[in-house]
């Protein structure tokens, strides 16, 4: 049986914004696809499509498959036990792409 990585909900200050994400046991942070999209006013499907787009290939050299992480039960909301977690590198590429498309929230976060 493999060790399962658990994530705890955490709020992080990014400039004038407070972003909800997840902290891993190693101290690193991730955001779910939904959180990354909602932070810039987009639906989750927008982030999911980005992960298979030419834009991410141009920025990172490949498409990206998110890690699936378990959420710490103490911080779990009903119906949520796992998330598709995106690292900062992928979130930054997503927001930057959206900023280039004139998304005001993405511009501010980028």
HELIX and SHEET records of a PDB file:
HELIX    1   1 UNK A   33  UNK A   38  1                                   6    
HELIX    2   2 UNK A   44  UNK A   50  1                                   7    
HELIX    3   3 UNK A   54  UNK A   60  1                                   7    
HELIX    4   4 UNK A   73  UNK A   75  5                                   3    
HELIX    5   5 UNK A   88  UNK A  100  1                                  13    
HELIX    6   6 UNK A  104  UNK A  109  1                                   6    
SHEET    1   A 6 UNK A   6  UNK A  14  0                                        
SHEET    2   A 6 UNK A  17  UNK A  24 -1                                        
SHEET    3   A 6 UNK A  29  UNK A  32 -1                                        
SHEET    4   A 6 UNK A  82  UNK A  86 -1                                        
SHEET    5   A 6 UNK A  67  UNK A  71 -1                                        
SHEET    6   A 6 UNK A   6  UNK A  14  1                                        
END                                                                             
